[in-house]
Amino acid sequence: MVSLSAWLRGLLLAAVLAVVAGGSVACGSTSGSGSGSSSAAPRFQVVAAENFWGSIAQQLAGSKATVRSIIVNPDTDPHDYQASAGDARTMAGAKLAIVNGIGYDEWASKLIAANPVSGRTVLDVGDLLDLKEGDNPHQWYDPASVQKVINAIVADYVKLDPADKAYFLAQKKHFETVSLKTYNQLRAQIRKRFAGVPVGYSESIFQPLGQSMGLKLLTPYSFAKAVAEGTEISAKDKQTVDSQAQHRLIKVWVYNSQNATPDIQRINTIAKQQHIPIATVTETLSPATLNFEQWQVAQLRGLIKALHQATGR
């Protein structure tokens, strides 16, 4: 069995060889929206462990940086992802590396530790938000956390490329006021129309978003956390969630369609039998061709439809 240290050394060797050979990673597409685009070559490379943060980083970078996300396949579970030599090469070329942290993507932090690069900046979202392993890692579903990450990314861009400070600030303003406009409007609409409506949810990814919109989350957090982490759900929690659906104590059931475990499938069936509207969310961008705000807006519209169906509001 290959030891962890040997695995890391192997990835490090692959990364070093790629850099020596000039094999800088081909980067994903960038967005130049907001302040116009430039024909000048991008000045630095950004690598995000997951595409939800990568999409935001890409739009804030515009034409001044190239951005690549490692996890882009909606069928990939970031919790259990096994990094490859190609991922090591990708991370080796980053001047800014963005990881979620909070115990969510330890593989990404290991890649960074295995290949220390002078001058590289690391943005660990958990550290930024002062969260630790065991806290809810799904902070891209928390609008307040998203704003803090936006601020941090732009601040890092300015440090890496101070000559383009005005450009990055313009990108930030455009993203906040134009790109996120519908996302913010829909969240405000849900708060106004549906605050206090009792809903159930399958995983902890929905918890920060649901709370921010004033929905009454009836599912025990211990249930949602266990489903997200793939750990054993207590018999008491199973009974509670089943009963909430069977007795229609919840008006809407929200579940992660990327992780429909047998327990969740059972509750989905109960919800359908009891004519409880179901809304879906996903852990990563789905489809992967969407950007962050398009993905979130589609989910919020689905949630509004389910809440309207349930309440008539």
C-alpha positions in Angstrom: 0.0 0.0 0.0 1.4 3.4 -0.9 2.0 5.7 2.0 0.6 9.2 2.1 4.1 10.7 2.1 5.1 8.7 -1.0 1.9 9.8 -2.7 2.6 13.4 -2.0 6.2 13.0 -3.1 5.0 11.5 -6.4 2.7 14.4 -7.0 5.3 16.9 -6.1 7.8 15.3 -8.5 5.2 15.4 -11.3 4.5 19.1 -10.6 8.2 20.1 -10.5 8.9 18.3 -13.8 6.0 20.1 -15.4 7.2 23.5 -14.2 10.8 22.8 -15.3 9.6 21.8 -18.7 7.6 24.9 -19.0 4.4 22.9 -18.8 2.2 25.5 -17.2 -1.4 24.4 -17.2 -3.8 25.4 -19.9 -6.4 27.5 -18.2 -10.1 27.7 -18.3 -12.0 30.5 -20.0 -12.2 33.9 -18.3 -14.9 36.5 -18.2 -14.1 40.1 -19.1 -17.5 41.5 -18.2 -17.9 44.6 -16.2 -15.1 46.9 -17.1 -14.2 46.0 -20.7 -11.7 43.5 -21.8 -8.0 43.8 -22.6 -6.0 42.1 -25.3 -3.0 41.9 -23.0 -2.0 38.5 -21.9 -3.3 37.4 -18.4 -0.9 38.3 -15.7 -1.3 35.3 -13.3 -3.1 32.0 -12.8 -5.7 31.2 -10.3 -6.7 27.6 -9.3 -9.8 26.8 -7.3 -10.3 23.4 -5.8 -14.1 23.5 -6.7 -16.0 25.3 -9.4 -18.4 27.2 -7.2 -15.5 29.3 -6.0 -13.7 29.1 -9.3 -16.7 30.6 -11.2 -16.7 33.6 -8.9 -12.9 34.0 -9.1 -13.1 33.8 -12.9 -15.7 36.6 -13.2 -13.8 38.8 -10.8 -10.5 38.2 -12.7 -11.8 39.3 -16.1 -9.0 39.4 -18.6 -6.2 39.9 -16.1 -5.9 36.4 -14.9 -6.7 32.8 -16.0 -8.8 30.7 -13.7 -9.1 26.9 -13.5 -11.2 24.8 -11.2 -10.1 21.2 -10.4 -13.6 19.8 -9.6 -16.0 20.5 -12.3 -17.9 17.3 -12.8 -21.3 17.4 -11.1 -20.9 13.6 -10.4 -17.7 14.1 -8.4 -17.9 14.2 -4.6 -15.4 16.8 -3.3 -15.3 15.1 0.1 -13.8 11.9 -1.4 -11.9 13.2 -4.3 -8.6 11.6 -5.1 -6.1 14.1 -6.5 -4.0 13.2 -9.6 -0.6 14.1 -10.9 -2.4 16.4 -13.3 -4.0 18.2 -10.4 -0.6 18.7 -8.8 0.6 20.3 -12.1 -2.4 22.5 -12.1 -1.8 23.7 -8.5 1.9 24.1 -9.2 1.2 26.9 -11.6 -1.1 28.9 -9.3 -0.2 32.3 -8.0 -3.5 32.2 -6.1 -5.0 28.9 -4.8 -8.5 28.9 -3.5 -9.6 26.0 -1.2 -12.8 25.6 0.8 -11.2 24.1 3.9 -13.3 23.3 6.9 -12.5 19.6 6.4 -14.2 19.7 3.0 -11.3 19.3 0.5 -8.3 18.2 2.5 -6.8 16.8 -0.8 -6.4 20.3 -2.1 -4.6 21.5 1.0 -2.3 18.5 0.8 -1.4 19.4 -2.8 -0.5 22.9 -1.7 1.6 21.6 1.2 3.4 19.1 -1.0 4.5 21.8 -3.4 5.4 25.0 -1.6 5.8 27.8 -4.1 7.4 31.2 -3.3 5.0 34.0 -3.8 1.9 31.9 -4.0 -1.2 33.2 -2.1 -3.6 30.7 -0.6 -7.2 31.7 0.2 -8.7 29.1 2.6 -12.3 30.0 2.9 -12.6 28.3 6.3 -9.7 30.3 7.7 -11.2 33.5 6.2 -14.5 32.8 7.9 -12.9 31.6 11.2 -14.6 28.2 10.8 -13.1 24.8 11.8 -13.6 21.2 10.8 -17.0 20.1 12.1 -18.7 23.4 11.2 -20.9 23.6 8.1 -18.4 23.6 5.2 -21.0 24.6 2.6 -20.4 28.3 2.8 -21.0 29.0 -0.9 -24.7 28.6 0.1 -24.4 31.4 2.7 -24.8 34.8 1.0 -22.9 36.6 3.7 -19.9 34.2 3.3 -20.0 34.6 -0.4 -19.6 38.3 0.0 -16.6 37.9 2.2 -15.0 35.6 -0.3 -15.6 38.1 -3.1 -13.9 40.8 -1.0 -11.0 38.5 -0.2 -10.5 37.4 -3.8 -10.4 40.9 -5.1 -8.0 41.9 -2.3 -5.7 39.1 -3.3 -5.9 40.1 -7.0 -4.9 43.6 -6.1 -1.9 42.4 -4.1 -0.8 40.2 -7.0 -1.4 42.9 -9.6 -1.5 46.3 -8.0 -1.3 48.1 -11.3 -4.8 46.8 -12.2 -6.5 47.7 -8.9 -9.1 49.9 -10.6 -9.9 47.1 -13.1 -10.5 44.6 -10.3 -12.6 47.0 -8.3 -14.7 47.6 -11.4 -15.1 43.8 -11.9 -16.2 43.5 -8.3 -18.8 46.2 -8.6 -20.2 44.7 -11.8 -20.4 41.3 -10.3 -22.1 42.5 -7.1 -24.6 44.9 -8.8 -25.2 43.2 -12.2 -24.2 39.5 -12.1 -25.7 38.8 -8.7 -28.7 41.1 -9.1 -31.3 38.4 -9.8 -29.8 36.1 -7.2 -30.2 38.9 -4.6 -33.7 39.8 -5.8 -35.0 36.2 -5.6 -33.6 35.7 -2.1 -35.3 38.9 -1.0 -38.5 37.8 -2.6 -38.5 34.5 -0.7 -37.8 36.3 2.6 -40.8 38.6 1.9 -43.3 36.0 0.7 -42.3 32.9 2.5 -40.6 33.7 5.8 -41.6 31.3 8.5 -42.8 28.6 6.1 -41.7 25.2 7.5 -39.5 23.2 5.2 -37.5 20.0 5.4 -34.1 19.5 3.8 -31.9 16.5 3.1 -28.4 18.0 3.6 -26.5 20.7 5.4 -25.7 22.5 2.1 -29.2 24.1 2.2 -29.1 25.2 5.8 -27.3 28.5 5.5 -29.3 29.6 2.5 -32.6 28.6 4.0 -31.8 30.4 7.3 -30.8 33.5 5.4 -34.2 33.7 3.7 -36.1 33.2 6.9 -37.5 29.8 6.2 -38.4 27.6 9.2 -36.0 24.6 8.9 -37.6 21.7 10.7 -35.2 18.9 9.8 -32.8 18.1 12.7 -29.4 19.5 11.7 -27.8 16.3 12.9 -29.7 14.4 10.2 -28.7 16.8 7.4 -25.1 16.8 8.6 -24.9 13.0 8.7 -26.3 12.7 5.1 -23.8 15.3 3.8 -20.9 13.5 5.5 -22.0 10.0 4.7 -22.1 9.0 8.4 -24.7 7.0 10.3 -28.1 8.7 10.8 -29.6 8.1 14.2 -32.8 6.1 14.5 -34.4 9.1 16.3 -33.5 11.5 13.5 -34.9 9.1 10.8 -38.1 8.7 12.7 -38.4 12.5 13.2 -37.9 13.3 9.5 -40.2 10.6 8.3 -42.9 11.7 10.7 -42.5 15.4 9.6 -43.2 14.3 6.0 -45.9 11.7 6.9 -47.9 14.3 8.9 -47.3 17.2 6.5 -45.5 19.2 9.1 -43.2 20.5 6.3 -44.7 22.4 3.4 -41.7 21.8 1.1 -39.0 19.2 1.0 -35.6 20.3 -0.4 -33.0 17.6 -1.3 -29.6 17.4 -2.9 -30.2 15.5 -6.2 -26.5 14.6 -6.4 -26.8 12.5 -3.2 -30.1 10.6 -3.2 -29.2 7.9 -0.5 -31.8 5.2 0.3 -32.9 7.3 3.3 -33.4 10.3 1.1 -35.2 8.3 -1.5 -37.6 7.0 1.2 -38.4 10.6 2.3 -38.8 11.7 -1.4 -41.4 8.9 -1.8 -43.2 9.9 1.4 -43.3 13.6 0.3 -44.7 12.6 -3.1 -47.4 10.4 -1.4 -48.3 13.3 0.8 -48.3 15.8 -2.1 -45.5 17.8 -0.5 -43.8 19.9 -3.3 -40.1 18.9 -3.7 -37.3 21.4 -4.7 -33.8 20.3 -5.6 -30.3 21.7 -5.0 -26.9 20.4 -5.9 -23.5 20.6 -4.2 -21.6 21.8 -7.2 -22.5 23.7 -10.4 -25.0 21.6 -12.4 -24.8 21.6 -15.3 -21.1 22.5 -15.1 -21.6 24.9 -18.0 -23.5 27.4 -15.8 -21.7 30.0 -13.7 -22.3 30.5 -10.0 -25.2 33.0 -10.2 -27.0 31.1 -13.1 -26.9 27.9 -11.0 -28.2 29.6 -7.9 -30.9 31.5 -9.7 -32.2 28.3 -11.3 -32.4 26.6 -7.9 -34.1 29.6 -6.2 -36.7 29.7 -8.9 -37.4 26.1 -8.4 -37.7 26.7 -4.7 -40.1 29.6 -5.2 -42.3 27.4 -7.4 -42.4 24.7 -4.7 -43.2 27.3 -2.0 -45.9 28.9 -4.1 -47.5 25.5 -4.8 -47.5 24.6 -1.1 -48.8 27.9 0.2 -50.6 29.7 -2.6 -48.7 32.8 -1.9 
